[in-house]
Amino acid sequence: MLISQTTEYALRAIVDLAYHHGQSRTTQQIAEGTRVPAGYLAKVLKSLSRHGLIRSQRGLHGGFILERDPGEITVYDVVAAVDPPKRIRECPLGLEAHKHQLCPLHQRLDDALAMVEKSFRDTTIAEVTADPDTQPLGGKKIELTVSGGLAAVIDRSKGSGTRTGESKKTAKKTAKKPPRP
């Protein structure tokens, strides 16, 4: 099952807020931490707020904050808030023979959708954010591995995008060079 871009952005925003649980985050901070365009993110945050997952705070230290503990918010809650999953309840072709029971194909497809929905309902945001070392976007350090097992650690906390311990000039030079076979 594919999820919409809106759903992806909503999940990123909730995960970002969970990593900063108890702290108010502005739309811009969330956008930078999740790599979601701020204008689009504002609409997503409004929907999440309308559904009671986050709340907005005005004023000097304003922004958005989770309305509930990350352990009480499921992936399904987020998905349902922005793009509710659609199950197959009747024959998509409108066939009279399948009016009261789905054909084997559509029944299997609906069964698969039911499993995904169950997985979403059984997974909390706290579980998704349990390991701070694997923090997705917006984390302080990301380890990149390229062919041959060569790895670099990029320190994003400085906003420079440079590898730990190297200058921007060196980073530009090494970024342009393709890895040797």
C-alpha atoms as a printed R data frame, in Angstrom:
    type eleno elety resid chain resno       x       y       z
1   ATOM     1    CA   MET     A     1   0.000   0.000   0.000
2   ATOM     2    CA   LEU     A     2   1.356   3.333  -0.966
3   ATOM     3    CA   ILE     A     3   0.779   6.332   1.218
4   ATOM     4    CA   SER     A     4   0.156   9.799  -0.114
5   ATOM     5    CA   GLN     A     5   2.723  12.553   0.054
6   ATOM     6    CA   THR     A     6   0.472  14.377   2.518
7   ATOM     7    CA   THR     A     7   0.474  11.321   4.784
8   ATOM     8    CA   GLU     A     8   4.258  11.036   4.533
9   ATOM     9    CA   TYR     A     9   4.639  14.699   5.490
10  ATOM    10    CA   ALA     A    10   2.199  14.337   8.401
11  ATOM    11    CA   LEU     A    11   4.110  11.344   9.743
12  ATOM    12    CA   ARG     A    12   7.411  13.218   9.443
13  ATOM    13    CA   ALA     A    13   5.942  16.197  11.317
14  ATOM    14    CA   ILE     A    14   4.564  14.031  14.143
15  ATOM    15    CA   VAL     A    15   7.876  12.171  14.436
16  ATOM    16    CA   ASP     A    16   9.746  15.484  14.571
17  ATOM    17    CA   LEU     A    17   7.447  16.752  17.319
18  ATOM    18    CA   ALA     A    18   7.862  13.460  19.188
19  ATOM    19    CA   TYR     A    19  11.653  13.815  19.100
20  ATOM    20    CA   HIS     A    20  11.163  17.270  20.627
21  ATOM    21    CA   HIS     A    21   8.355  16.183  22.958
22  ATOM    22    CA   GLY     A    22   7.340  18.913  25.369
23  ATOM    23    CA   GLN     A    23   8.973  21.640  23.273
24  ATOM    24    CA   SER     A    24   7.092  24.031  21.051
25  ATOM    25    CA   ARG     A    25   8.313  23.935  17.429
26  ATOM    26    CA   THR     A    26   7.586  26.488  14.735
27  ATOM    27    CA   THR     A    27   6.452  25.515  11.269
28  ATOM    28    CA   GLN     A    28   9.866  26.583   9.977
29  ATOM    29    CA   GLN     A    29  11.721  24.418  12.519
30  ATOM    30    CA   ILE     A    30   9.588  21.403  11.651
31  ATOM    31    CA   ALA     A    31  10.014  22.089   7.918
32  ATOM    32    CA   GLU     A    32  13.800  22.215   8.285
33  ATOM    33    CA   GLY     A    33  13.849  19.097  10.440
34  ATOM    34    CA   THR     A    34  11.664  17.081   8.079
35  ATOM    35    CA   ARG     A    35  12.595  18.532   4.686
36  ATOM    36    CA   VAL     A    36   8.969  19.393   3.969
37  ATOM    37    CA   PRO     A    37   8.105  22.661   2.201
38  ATOM    38    CA   ALA     A    38   6.890  25.096   4.878
39  ATOM    39    CA   GLY     A    39   3.800  26.213   2.945
40  ATOM    40    CA   TYR     A    40   2.585  22.664   2.426
41  ATOM    41    CA   LEU     A    41   3.533  21.725   5.967
42  ATOM    42    CA   ALA     A    42   1.358  24.534   7.376
43  ATOM    43    CA   LYS     A    43  -1.709  22.910   5.774
44  ATOM    44    CA   VAL     A    44  -0.730  19.484   7.099
45  ATOM    45    CA   LEU     A    45  -0.204  20.872  10.611
46  ATOM    46    CA   LYS     A    46  -3.626  22.530  10.500
47  ATOM    47    CA   SER     A    47  -5.230  19.167   9.698
48  ATOM    48    CA   LEU     A    48  -3.299  17.418  12.482
49  ATOM    49    CA   SER     A    49  -4.420  20.135  14.873
50  ATOM    50    CA   ARG     A    50  -8.067  19.823  13.788
51  ATOM    51    CA   HIS     A    51  -7.901  16.101  14.592
52  ATOM    52    CA   GLY     A    52  -6.473  16.689  18.066
53  ATOM    53    CA   LEU     A    53  -2.998  15.251  17.494
54  ATOM    54    CA   ILE     A    54  -1.138  18.532  17.940
55  ATOM    55    CA   ARG     A    55  -1.995  21.974  19.235
56  ATOM    56    CA   SER     A    56  -0.723  25.365  18.287
57  ATOM    57    CA   GLN     A    57   0.560  27.903  20.782
58  ATOM    58    CA   ARG     A    58   0.686  31.591  20.043
59  ATOM    59    CA   GLY     A    59   3.113  34.116  21.351
60  ATOM    60    CA   LEU     A    60   6.833  34.499  21.862
61  ATOM    61    CA   HIS     A    61   7.490  30.797  22.403
62  ATOM    62    CA   GLY     A    62   4.677  29.708  20.101
63  ATOM    63    CA   GLY     A    63   4.575  26.887  17.655
64  ATOM    64    CA   PHE     A    64   3.236  23.347  17.650
65  ATOM    65    CA   ILE     A    65   3.375  20.672  20.300
66  ATOM    66    CA   LEU     A    66   2.001  17.132  20.545
67  ATOM    67    CA   GLU     A    67  -1.406  17.069  22.203
68  ATOM    68    CA   ARG     A    68  -0.794  13.600  23.670
69  ATOM    69    CA   ASP     A    69   2.149  11.448  24.668
70  ATOM    70    CA   PRO     A    70   3.858   9.750  21.668
71  ATOM    71    CA   GLY     A    71   2.952   6.386  23.215
72  ATOM    72    CA   GLU     A    72  -0.733   7.259  22.875
73  ATOM    73    CA   ILE     A    73  -0.578   8.288  19.205
74  ATOM    74    CA   THR     A    74  -0.557   5.545  16.597
75  ATOM    75    CA   VAL     A    75   0.615   5.709  13.009
76  ATOM    76    CA   TYR     A    76  -3.021   5.026  12.093
77  ATOM    77    CA   ASP     A    77  -4.148   8.141  14.023
78  ATOM    78    CA   VAL     A    78  -1.858  10.271  11.851
79  ATOM    79    CA   VAL     A    79  -2.812   8.545   8.603
80  ATOM    80    CA   ALA     A    80  -6.532   8.819   9.374
81  ATOM    81    CA   ALA     A    81  -6.188  12.516  10.187
82  ATOM    82    CA   VAL     A    82  -4.875  13.510   6.777
83  ATOM    83    CA   ASP     A    83  -5.824  10.762   4.319
84  ATOM    84    CA   PRO     A    84  -8.071   8.058   5.799
85  ATOM    85    CA   PRO     A    85  -7.351   4.577   4.401
86  ATOM    86    CA   LYS     A    86  -9.927   3.240   2.009
87  ATOM    87    CA   ARG     A    87 -11.013  -0.373   2.303
88  ATOM    88    CA   ILE     A    88 -12.810  -2.373  -0.391
89  ATOM    89    CA   ARG     A    89 -16.388  -2.804   0.869
90  ATOM    90    CA   GLU     A    90 -18.103  -3.615  -2.406
91  ATOM    91    CA   CYS     A    91 -17.186  -4.730  -5.880
92  ATOM    92    CA   PRO     A    92 -15.329  -1.880  -7.595
93  ATOM    93    CA   LEU     A    93 -16.878  -2.991 -10.891
94  ATOM    94    CA   GLY     A    94 -20.406  -2.896  -9.496
95  ATOM    95    CA   LEU     A    95 -21.068  -6.495 -10.532
96  ATOM    96    CA   GLU     A    96 -24.395  -7.844  -9.260
97  ATOM    97    CA   ALA     A    97 -22.825 -11.272  -8.598
98  ATOM    98    CA   HIS     A    98 -20.398  -9.670  -6.121
99  ATOM    99    CA   LYS     A    99 -22.933  -7.431  -4.414
100 ATOM   100    CA   HIS     A   100 -22.930  -9.295  -1.089
101 ATOM   101    CA   GLN     A   101 -19.483 -10.865  -1.189
102 ATOM   102    CA   LEU     A   102 -16.253  -9.668  -2.751
103 ATOM   103    CA   CYS     A   103 -14.679 -11.753  -5.493
104 ATOM   104    CA   PRO     A   104 -11.494 -13.620  -4.502
105 ATOM   105    CA   LEU     A   105  -9.242 -10.923  -6.016
106 ATOM   106    CA   HIS     A   106 -10.843  -7.986  -4.235
107 ATOM   107    CA   GLN     A   107 -11.214  -9.985  -1.022
108 ATOM   108    CA   ARG     A   108  -7.458 -10.631  -1.002
109 ATOM   109    CA   LEU     A   109  -6.706  -7.010  -1.738
110 ATOM   110    CA   ASP     A   110  -8.978  -5.937   1.126
111 ATOM   111    CA   ASP     A   111  -7.334  -8.508   3.415
112 ATOM   112    CA   ALA     A   112  -3.945  -6.970   2.603
113 ATOM   113    CA   LEU     A   113  -5.300  -3.481   3.327
114 ATOM   114    CA   ALA     A   114  -6.661  -4.793   6.630
115 ATOM   115    CA   MET     A   115  -3.208  -6.097   7.606
116 ATOM   116    CA   VAL     A   116  -1.598  -2.739   6.832
117 ATOM   117    CA   GLU     A   117  -4.296  -0.945   8.796
118 ATOM   118    CA   LYS     A   118  -3.766  -3.293  11.761
119 ATOM   119    CA   SER     A   119  -0.022  -2.682  11.638
120 ATOM   120    CA   PHE     A   120  -0.624   1.097  11.632
121 ATOM   121    CA   ARG     A   121  -3.033   0.768  14.580
122 ATOM   122    CA   ASP     A   122  -0.536  -1.389  16.514
123 ATOM   123    CA   THR     A   123   2.436   0.962  16.000
124 ATOM   124    CA   THR     A   124   2.813   4.001  18.226
125 ATOM   125    CA   ILE     A   125   4.867   7.069  17.480
126 ATOM   126    CA   ALA     A   126   6.876   6.259  20.639
127 ATOM   127    CA   GLU     A   127   7.912   2.956  19.044
128 ATOM   128    CA   VAL     A   128   8.954   4.701  15.853
129 ATOM   129    CA   THR     A   129  11.097   7.183  17.802
130 ATOM   130    CA   ALA     A   130  12.444   4.755  20.428
131 ATOM   131    CA   ASP     A   131  16.042   4.792  19.177
132 ATOM   132    CA   PRO     A   132  17.447   8.348  19.077
133 ATOM   133    CA   ASP     A   133  20.536   7.119  17.216
134 ATOM   134    CA   THR     A   134  18.365   6.355  14.188
135 ATOM   135    CA   GLN     A   135  16.547   9.663  14.212
136 ATOM   136    CA   PRO     A   136  15.467  10.269  10.632
137 ATOM   137    CA   LEU     A   137  15.582  13.744   9.153
138 ATOM   138    CA   GLY     A   138  16.742  16.578  11.336
139 ATOM   139    CA   GLY     A   139  19.106  14.527  13.451
140 ATOM   140    CA   LYS     A   140  22.478  15.797  14.527
141 ATOM   141    CA   LYS     A   141  24.463  13.153  12.687
142 ATOM   142    CA   ILE     A   142  23.728  10.937   9.722
143 ATOM   143    CA   GLU     A   143  25.997   8.145   8.587
144 ATOM   144    CA   LEU     A   144  26.237   7.734   4.846
145 ATOM   145    CA   THR     A   145  27.695   4.611   3.293
146 ATOM   146    CA   VAL     A   146  28.860   4.570  -0.302
147 ATOM   147    CA   SER     A   147  30.167   1.763  -2.475
148 ATOM   148    CA   GLY     A   148  33.118  -0.112  -1.093
149 ATOM   149    CA   GLY     A   149  31.970   0.361   2.501
150 ATOM   150    CA   LEU     A   150  33.429   3.874   2.703
151 ATOM   151    CA   ALA     A   151  31.448   5.888   5.227
152 ATOM   152    CA   ALA     A   152  31.222   9.502   6.259
153 ATOM   153    CA   VAL     A   153  29.472  11.051   9.209
154 ATOM   154    CA   ILE     A   154  27.869  14.377   8.457
155 ATOM   155    CA   ASP     A   155  27.277  16.788  11.310
156 ATOM   156    CA   ARG     A   156  24.053  18.652  10.527
157 ATOM   157    CA   SER     A   157  23.845  20.357  13.895
158 ATOM   158    CA   LYS     A   158  26.140  23.119  12.629
159 ATOM   159    CA   GLY     A   159  24.013  23.590   9.536
160 ATOM   160    CA   SER     A   160  27.119  23.276   7.419
161 ATOM   161    CA   GLY     A   161  26.599  19.839   5.921
162 ATOM   162    CA   THR     A   162  30.286  19.094   6.406
163 ATOM   163    CA   ARG     A   163  31.755  15.848   7.598
164 ATOM   164    CA   THR     A   164  32.770  15.865  11.222
165 ATOM   165    CA   GLY     A   165  36.141  17.546  11.565
166 ATOM   166    CA   GLU     A   166  36.508  18.863   8.021
167 ATOM   167    CA   SER     A   167  36.166  22.291   6.517
168 ATOM   168    CA   LYS     A   168  33.538  23.335   3.975
169 ATOM   169    CA   LYS     A   169  36.286  23.721   1.361
170 ATOM   170    CA   THR     A   170  37.476  20.127   1.900
171 ATOM   171    CA   ALA     A   171  33.866  18.894   1.884
172 ATOM   172    CA   LYS     A   172  33.262  20.528  -1.508
173 ATOM   173    CA   LYS     A   173  36.405  18.969  -2.978
174 ATOM   174    CA   THR     A   174  35.614  15.471  -1.713
175 ATOM   175    CA   ALA     A   175  31.942  15.735  -2.669
176 ATOM   176    CA   LYS     A   176  32.891  16.347  -6.320
177 ATOM   177    CA   LYS     A   177  35.291  13.406  -6.560
178 ATOM   178    CA   PRO     A   178  33.678  10.061  -7.444
179 ATOM   179    CA   PRO     A   179  34.771   7.123  -5.261
180 ATOM   180    CA   ARG     A   180  37.655   5.068  -6.616
181 ATOM   181    CA   PRO     A   181  36.899   1.445  -7.605
